[in-house]
């Protein structure tokens, strides 16, 4: 993921209505990639 994608994912993850699968689809990556690049997110 690019630094911009990581920033965008972090912004989206703070919203309780957003789920990892939707964010991953939006960014064109897998859910596991989101967890890899945003390890502080515990879902």
C-alpha positions as a Markdown table, in Angstrom:
| # | Residue | x | y | z |
|---|---|---|---|---|
| 1 | Unk | 0.0 | 0.0 | 0.0 |
| 2 | Unk | 1.1 | 3.5 | -0.7 |
| 3 | Unk | 1.5 | 6.0 | 2.2 |
| 4 | Unk | -1.7 | 7.7 | 0.8 |
| 5 | Unk | -3.6 | 4.5 | 0.9 |
| 6 | Unk | -2.5 | 3.8 | 4.5 |
| 7 | Unk | -3.6 | 7.3 | 5.6 |
| 8 | Unk | -6.9 | 6.9 | 3.9 |
| 9 | Unk | -7.5 | 3.5 | 5.5 |
| 10 | Unk | -6.7 | 4.9 | 8.9 |
| 11 | Unk | -9.2 | 7.7 | 8.4 |
| 12 | Unk | -11.9 | 5.3 | 7.3 |
| 13 | Unk | -11.3 | 2.8 | 10.1 |
| 14 | Unk | -12.1 | 5.4 | 12.8 |
| 15 | Unk | -15.7 | 5.5 | 11.6 |
| 16 | Unk | -17.6 | 2.7 | 13.4 |
| 17 | Unk | -19.8 | 2.0 | 10.3 |
| 18 | Unk | -16.9 | 1.2 | 8.1 |
| 19 | Unk | -15.7 | -2.4 | 7.9 |
| 20 | Unk | -12.3 | -3.7 | 6.8 |
| 21 | Unk | -13.7 | -5.6 | 3.9 |
| 22 | Unk | -15.3 | -2.5 | 2.4 |
| 23 | Unk | -12.2 | -0.4 | 2.9 |
| 24 | Unk | -10.0 | -3.1 | 1.4 |
| 25 | Unk | -12.3 | -3.3 | -1.6 |
| 26 | Unk | -12.3 | 0.5 | -2.0 |
| 27 | Unk | -8.5 | 0.6 | -1.9 |
| 28 | Unk | -8.0 | -2.5 | -4.1 |
| 29 | Unk | -6.3 | -4.6 | -1.5 |
| 30 | Unk | -7.2 | -7.5 | 0.7 |
| 31 | Unk | -8.4 | -7.3 | 4.3 |
| 32 | Unk | -5.2 | -8.9 | 5.5 |
| 33 | Unk | -3.2 | -6.2 | 3.8 |
| 34 | Unk | -5.2 | -3.6 | 5.8 |
| 35 | Unk | -4.3 | -5.4 | 9.1 |
| 36 | Unk | -0.7 | -5.6 | 8.0 |
| 37 | Unk | -0.4 | -1.9 | 7.3 |
| 38 | Unk | -2.6 | -0.6 | 10.1 |
| 39 | Unk | -1.6 | -3.0 | 12.9 |
| 40 | Unk | -3.0 | -0.7 | 15.6 |
| 41 | Unk | -6.5 | -1.5 | 14.3 |
| 42 | Unk | -8.0 | -4.4 | 16.1 |
| 43 | Unk | -11.5 | -4.5 | 14.6 |
